[in-house]
Amino acid sequence: SHDPKLLGAPKDFVLPVRELRLSAGAGFVYALAGDVTTMPGLPTRPALMDIELDLETGYPTGLF
């Protein structure tokens, strides 16, 4: 239930769905209800691939 006043195991309630989203790559559809927030997906190329260590200074490069 979306109603915090319904305690225990509520029956015969309607869950209001505000949006349906498609995750085509994962192969599923999911529903968003209430004030739920989602996190963005990750890029296809990790940022780690662009980070190197400068052997002369000992400092990393490519962080920003």
FENCORKA-V299434 format. One record per residue. RES is the residue in one letter. PHI is phi in whole degrees, -180 to 180 (NA if undefined). OMEGA is omega as a letter, one per 40 degrees, with the letter a starting at -180 (NA if undefined). NEAR is the number of other ideal C-beta (glycine too) atoms within 12 Angstrom. Layout:
((RES;PHI;OMEGA;NEAR) (RES;PHI;OMEGA;NEAR))
//
This chain:
((S;NA;i;17) (H;-90;a;18) (D;-98;a;13) (P;-66;i;8) (K;-79;i;9) (L;-85;a;14) (L;-96;i;8) (G;76;i;8) (A;-117;a;8) (P;-64;i;14) (K;-126;i;8) (D;55;i;8) (F;-115;i;14) (V;-110;i;12) (L;-96;a;16) (P;-75;i;15) (V;-97;a;15) (R;-94;a;14) (E;-162;i;16) (L;-111;i;12) (R;-125;i;17) (L;-103;i;13) (S;-110;a;13) (A;-62;a;10) (G;-64;i;9) (A;-84;i;10) (G;85;i;8) (F;-149;i;11) (V;-114;i;13) (Y;-132;a;16) (A;-102;i;18) (L;-111;a;18) (A;-130;i;19) (G;66;a;15) (D;-100;a;10) (V;-69;i;16) (T;-114;a;10) (T;-117;i;12) (M;-95;i;6) (P;-69;i;6) (G;-75;i;11) (L;-90;i;10) (P;-70;a;10) (T;-73;i;8) (R;-112;a;8) (P;-65;i;10) (A;-62;i;14) (L;-57;a;12) (M;-66;a;10) (D;-102;a;13) (I;-98;i;14) (E;-133;i;16) (L;-109;i;12) (D;-76;a;12) (L;-70;i;9) (E;-76;a;8) (T;-99;a;9) (G;83;a;9) (Y;-98;i;12) (P;-75;i;15) (T;-124;i;14) (G;86;a;14) (L;-75;a;12) (F;-133;NA;7))
//
